[in-house]
Amino acid sequence: MLSNTLFHIGPYAVCFWNILIWVIVIGVSIFFQRRIQQALKTYLQNAKISVEGRRVTLLRFLSQSVYILAAYIAVLSFNINNANVTFSDFLNFKLIESNKFSLSFYHILLVISIFFGASILLNFVRFYINRRNNDESNMNKATAFVYVQIAKYIIYVFAIIFSFKALEVDLTVLLTGSAALLVGIGLGLQDVFKDIFSGFVLLIEGNVRVGDVVEISGSTKAQGIVAKILKINIRTTQIETREGNVMIVPNARLTQEYIENWSHGSRLSRFRIQLSVNYGADIELVEKLLHQAALTHPKIRKGEGIEVRLVSFGSSGLEMELYFWADQSWEVEIYKSDIRKNIDLLFRENNITIPYPQTVMHVKHD
């Protein structure tokens, strides 16, 4: 009863036992794949490393190989009730057949093997680049990421080309016949192609790299944002803002707009704090207190100089600015907040008042 044919897959008759074996094989494969992934994650956490080593590459290879073994066992299960059908018959069974195109299980298996081989090759390329990154002092993590991304795009482009060749598809005829369609797609997706080209520019030039802290200029109405580069993809870039939010921005924005890269050039940068004091306040005392507020912060570079300016006679008070030098740190806004707290405390101790906007109305009586 359990061996009765339920349906056919190509030349093979499928019974209940085949389905049961498939379910068991799939369940066991998922279990072992997750265990291997967990072992990989635990290894990286215990080793406290972000660079992939030989053991990591081997674990990834084993994780991917689990499904190959599962597929092989699933095919062998057909022998239960298909003694007269060979595996060669299964591969050569035509799923689609016409005068110009034919598709068999062999073609499907070949395409899967091509992409699986591309994935394995990419893992070894990643391992080689990261090992070179450890050996060479002039290569950093961001540079290694660029090389890995470029290698990934090249490997998968060739995998797609080989897949078309395996399916016996003439790429010349395909491209010629779809020229008009490609032109229409190109016009409709010109922004997408612009982002893709910008992605290659970012990866090759290296002006903006993974881990850099950048300030992206805003429009005339919007304020610029300071963010950390998390990942550069072929079309988009993932950034993390100071609020901890992850944003996905088109690559064209990073190549066409004004970008200030805090991680390039000098590690120091000058920052500014704006404030006001009441008219009649002792300016020399105010300058002394502002210097003291900045000097007490441990992250301020004392040797670079601290400057206080009286910039304007405002409508509510004297407009002043405090300039100081600090590392181009992700936490610079926290430094500013600490200095403002010191300023408020010192002003209270010395009876210096920070004014608030006031409106005086004069009523004329007839």
matplotlib code that plots the C-alpha trace (Angstrom):
import matplotlib.pyplot as plt

x = [0.0, 2.8, 4.7, 1.8, 2.7, 1.4, 2.8, 5.8, 8.9, 10.4, 10.9, 10.6, 7.5, 7.1, 5.5, 4.9, 8.3, 10.0, 8.2, 9.0, 12.7, 12.7, 11.1, 13.6, 16.6, 15.4, 14.9, 18.3, 20.0, 18.4, 19.4, 23.1, 23.3, 22.1, 24.5, 27.4, 26.3, 26.0, 29.5, 30.8, 29.2, 30.5, 34.0, 34.0, 32.7, 35.2, 38.1, 37.0, 38.0, 36.2, 38.7, 37.8, 40.4, 40.9, 38.5, 35.8, 36.1, 36.0, 32.8, 31.1, 32.1, 30.7, 27.5, 26.9, 27.9, 25.1, 22.5, 24.5, 24.6, 20.9, 20.1, 22.2, 20.4, 17.0, 17.8, 19.0, 15.6, 14.1, 15.7, 13.0, 10.4, 12.2, 14.7, 14.6, 15.3, 18.9, 20.2, 21.3, 17.7, 16.7, 19.3, 18.4, 14.6, 13.4, 11.3, 11.0, 11.7, 11.3, 13.1, 15.3, 15.5, 15.5, 15.7, 16.4, 17.3, 20.9, 20.8, 19.3, 21.9, 24.6, 23.4, 23.1, 26.7, 28.0, 26.6, 27.7, 31.2, 31.1, 30.1, 33.0, 35.4, 34.3, 34.9, 38.4, 39.0, 37.7, 40.0, 43.0, 42.3, 41.7, 44.9, 46.8, 45.2, 46.7, 50.1, 50.4, 50.4, 49.3, 46.0, 43.1, 39.7, 38.0, 40.4, 39.9, 36.1, 36.5, 38.6, 36.0, 33.1, 34.8, 35.7, 32.1, 30.7, 33.2, 32.7, 28.9, 28.9, 31.0, 28.7, 25.7, 27.6, 28.6, 25.0, 23.7, 26.3, 25.3, 21.7, 22.9, 21.5, 23.2, 23.9, 24.5, 21.1, 19.6, 21.2, 20.5, 16.8, 16.3, 18.2, 15.0, 13.8, 17.1, 17.0, 13.6, 14.7, 17.8, 15.7, 13.3, 16.0, 18.6, 18.6, 19.3, 22.2, 23.5, 23.5, 25.2, 27.9, 28.4, 28.8, 31.7, 33.2, 33.0, 34.6, 37.4, 38.3, 38.1, 37.2, 34.4, 35.1, 33.4, 34.0, 34.4, 32.5, 31.2, 29.0, 26.6, 25.4, 21.7, 19.5, 18.8, 16.1, 17.4, 20.3, 23.3, 23.7, 26.8, 26.8, 29.1, 29.5, 28.4, 28.3, 28.7, 26.7, 26.5, 23.5, 23.0, 25.1, 24.1, 24.9, 24.3, 23.3, 24.1, 20.6, 21.5, 19.2, 20.4, 19.6, 20.0, 21.0, 21.6, 25.2, 24.7, 24.2, 27.6, 29.3, 27.3, 26.8, 29.3, 30.7, 33.0, 35.0, 36.0, 38.1, 40.5, 43.3, 44.0, 42.5, 41.7, 39.0, 37.8, 34.3, 32.1, 29.6, 27.4, 25.9, 24.7, 25.2, 23.3, 24.4, 26.5, 28.2, 32.0, 33.3, 36.8, 35.3, 33.0, 36.1, 37.9, 35.0, 34.5, 38.2, 37.9, 34.8, 36.5, 39.8, 38.2, 36.9, 39.4, 38.8, 39.7, 43.2, 44.6, 47.7, 45.8, 44.4, 40.9, 39.4, 36.5, 34.9, 32.3, 30.6, 27.6, 25.4, 22.2, 18.7, 18.6, 22.3, 25.9, 26.4, 29.6, 31.3, 33.7, 36.1, 38.1, 40.0, 39.1, 39.4, 37.0, 35.0, 31.6, 30.8, 31.7, 28.1, 28.4, 31.6, 29.7, 26.9, 29.4, 31.1, 27.7, 26.9, 30.3, 29.4, 26.0, 27.6, 30.3, 27.9, 25.6, 28.6, 29.7, 26.2, 26.5, 23.1, 22.2, 19.4, 16.2, 14.3, 12.1, 9.7, 9.0, 5.9, 5.4, 1.8, 1.2, -1.7, -3.5]
y = [0.0, 2.4, 1.5, 2.5, 5.2, 8.6, 10.7, 10.9, 13.0, 12.5, 8.8, 8.1, 6.9, 8.5, 6.6, 7.3, 5.9, 8.4, 11.3, 10.1, 9.8, 13.3, 14.8, 13.1, 14.1, 17.7, 17.9, 16.3, 18.6, 21.8, 20.6, 19.9, 23.2, 25.2, 23.4, 24.2, 27.8, 28.0, 26.5, 29.1, 32.0, 30.6, 30.3, 33.9, 35.2, 33.2, 34.1, 37.7, 38.1, 39.6, 38.3, 34.9, 32.1, 28.6, 27.1, 29.5, 28.8, 25.0, 25.4, 27.4, 24.8, 22.0, 24.0, 24.3, 20.6, 19.4, 20.1, 18.3, 15.2, 15.5, 15.8, 12.7, 10.6, 11.9, 10.7, 7.3, 6.8, 6.4, 2.9, 1.7, 1.4, 2.3, -0.6, -0.4, 3.4, 4.6, 7.9, 8.6, 8.2, 10.7, 13.3, 12.9, 13.3, 16.3, 18.7, 21.2, 20.3, 22.3, 22.9, 25.6, 24.8, 21.8, 21.6, 18.4, 17.6, 17.5, 21.1, 22.1, 20.1, 21.7, 25.2, 24.5, 23.1, 26.2, 28.5, 26.2, 26.2, 30.0, 30.2, 27.9, 29.9, 33.1, 31.6, 30.7, 34.2, 35.8, 33.6, 34.5, 38.2, 38.3, 36.3, 38.8, 41.5, 40.0, 39.7, 43.1, 46.2, 48.5, 46.8, 47.4, 45.9, 48.3, 47.6, 43.9, 44.4, 46.2, 43.4, 40.8, 42.7, 43.1, 39.4, 38.5, 40.5, 39.1, 35.5, 35.6, 37.4, 34.5, 32.0, 33.5, 33.4, 29.7, 28.9, 30.3, 28.2, 25.1, 25.7, 26.0, 29.5, 31.7, 35.0, 36.8, 36.0, 36.7, 40.2, 41.0, 40.0, 42.0, 45.1, 47.3, 45.9, 46.6, 50.2, 50.6, 49.0, 51.2, 54.4, 53.2, 52.1, 54.9, 55.8, 52.2, 52.0, 55.3, 53.9, 50.7, 52.7, 54.8, 51.6, 50.5, 54.0, 53.8, 50.4, 51.2, 54.7, 54.0, 57.6, 56.2, 52.8, 50.5, 51.8, 55.4, 58.2, 60.6, 63.8, 63.8, 67.3, 67.9, 69.9, 73.6, 72.7, 69.5, 69.3, 67.1, 63.8, 62.2, 58.4, 55.4, 53.3, 49.7, 48.1, 49.1, 47.1, 47.3, 49.7, 50.9, 51.7, 50.9, 53.6, 53.9, 57.2, 58.5, 57.5, 53.9, 53.7, 51.9, 53.7, 52.5, 55.3, 55.1, 55.1, 58.0, 60.2, 59.4, 60.2, 63.3, 65.2, 66.8, 64.3, 65.1, 62.0, 62.3, 59.2, 60.5, 63.0, 64.5, 62.7, 66.1, 68.5, 71.8, 72.0, 74.9, 75.6, 78.7, 80.5, 83.9, 86.0, 89.0, 92.5, 94.0, 90.7, 90.7, 89.5, 88.7, 86.6, 84.8, 84.0, 82.6, 80.4, 79.1, 78.1, 76.4, 74.5, 73.1, 72.4, 70.2, 67.7, 64.8, 64.3, 67.9, 68.4, 71.1, 71.6, 72.6, 75.8, 76.9, 80.0, 82.2, 84.8, 87.5, 87.2, 89.4, 91.8, 89.8, 90.8, 89.1, 89.2, 88.9, 86.1, 84.1, 81.0, 78.5, 76.6, 73.6, 70.7, 67.0, 63.7, 63.2, 60.8, 59.2, 60.6, 64.3, 65.4, 63.8, 65.8, 69.0, 68.1, 67.6, 71.0, 72.7, 71.2, 72.6, 76.0, 76.1, 75.1, 77.7, 80.5, 79.7, 79.9, 83.3, 84.8, 84.9, 84.7, 83.0, 85.1, 83.8, 85.6, 88.4, 90.7, 94.2, 95.9, 99.7, 100.8, 104.3, 106.1, 108.9]
z = [0.0, 0.9, -2.2, -4.6, -7.0, -6.1, -8.9, -11.3, -11.3, -14.8, -15.3, -11.6, -9.9, -6.4, -3.5, 0.2, 1.2, -1.1, 0.4, 3.9, 3.1, 1.6, 4.7, 7.0, 4.8, 4.6, 8.3, 9.2, 6.6, 8.1, 11.6, 10.7, 8.7, 11.6, 14.0, 11.7, 11.4, 15.2, 15.5, 13.1, 15.1, 18.4, 17.0, 15.8, 19.2, 21.2, 19.0, 19.0, 15.4, 12.4, 9.8, 8.4, 8.8, 7.4, 9.9, 9.1, 5.4, 6.1, 8.2, 5.5, 2.9, 5.2, 5.7, 2.0, 1.3, 3.6, 1.0, -1.7, 0.4, 1.1, -2.6, -3.3, -0.7, -1.9, -5.4, -4.2, -2.4, -5.9, -6.1, -3.7, -6.4, -9.6, -10.0, -13.8, -14.0, -13.8, -12.6, -16.2, -17.3, -14.7, -15.8, -19.5, -19.0, -21.0, -18.9, -21.8, -25.4, -28.6, -31.9, -30.4, -26.7, -24.4, -20.6, -18.7, -15.1, -16.2, -17.2, -13.9, -11.9, -14.0, -13.3, -9.6, -9.7, -11.4, -8.8, -6.0, -7.4, -7.7, -4.0, -3.0, -5.1, -3.5, -0.1, -1.0, -2.5, 0.6, 2.7, 0.6, 0.7, 4.4, 5.0, 2.9, 4.9, 8.1, 6.5, 5.0, 7.1, 4.2, 3.7, 6.1, 6.5, 4.2, 1.4, 1.8, 1.6, -1.7, -3.2, -2.0, -3.4, -6.8, -6.8, -6.0, -8.9, -11.4, -10.2, -10.4, -13.8, -15.2, -13.4, -15.2, -18.6, -18.0, -17.0, -20.3, -22.1, -20.1, -21.2, -24.8, -25.1, -27.8, -26.0, -29.3, -30.6, -27.2, -27.0, -30.6, -30.4, -27.2, -28.2, -28.4, -25.1, -23.4, -24.6, -23.1, -19.9, -19.8, -20.1, -17.4, -15.1, -15.7, -12.0, -11.1, -13.6, -12.2, -8.7, -9.9, -11.7, -8.6, -6.6, -8.7, -8.4, -4.6, -4.5, -6.9, -5.8, -2.1, -1.1, 1.1, 2.8, 5.2, 8.7, 7.7, 9.5, 7.0, 7.0, 4.2, 3.2, 3.1, 0.8, 1.3, 3.8, 5.3, 7.6, 6.8, 8.7, 10.3, 9.7, 9.8, 6.6, 7.3, 3.9, 0.3, -2.1, -5.9, -5.9, -2.3, 0.8, 4.4, 6.9, 10.7, 12.1, 15.6, 16.7, 15.9, 12.9, 9.8, 6.6, 3.0, 0.6, -3.2, -4.1, -6.5, -3.4, -2.1, -5.4, -6.5, -3.2, -0.9, 1.5, 4.4, 5.3, 9.0, 8.7, 6.0, 6.5, 9.9, 12.9, 14.5, 13.7, 15.1, 16.6, 17.6, 20.4, 20.1, 23.0, 24.2, 27.4, 28.7, 27.8, 30.5, 31.3, 31.9, 28.6, 29.9, 32.7, 30.2, 28.0, 31.0, 32.0, 28.5, 28.4, 31.7, 30.6, 27.6, 29.3, 32.0, 29.3, 28.9, 25.2, 24.2, 22.7, 25.1, 23.0, 19.9, 21.4, 22.5, 21.0, 22.1, 19.8, 20.2, 16.8, 17.0, 19.1, 19.0, 19.7, 23.1, 24.1, 23.1, 20.6, 21.3, 19.9, 21.6, 19.3, 20.4, 18.8, 19.3, 17.6, 14.8, 17.0, 16.6, 20.1, 19.5, 20.2, 23.6, 24.1, 23.2, 25.6, 28.5, 27.7, 27.7, 31.1, 32.4, 30.9, 32.6, 36.0, 35.8, 34.6, 37.6, 40.0, 38.6, 38.1, 34.3, 32.7, 29.3, 27.9, 26.3, 23.5, 24.8, 23.0, 24.4, 23.2, 23.6, 23.6, 22.5, 24.3, 22.5]

ax = plt.figure().add_subplot(projection="3d")
ax.plot(x, y, z, "-o")
ax.set_aspect("equal")
plt.show()
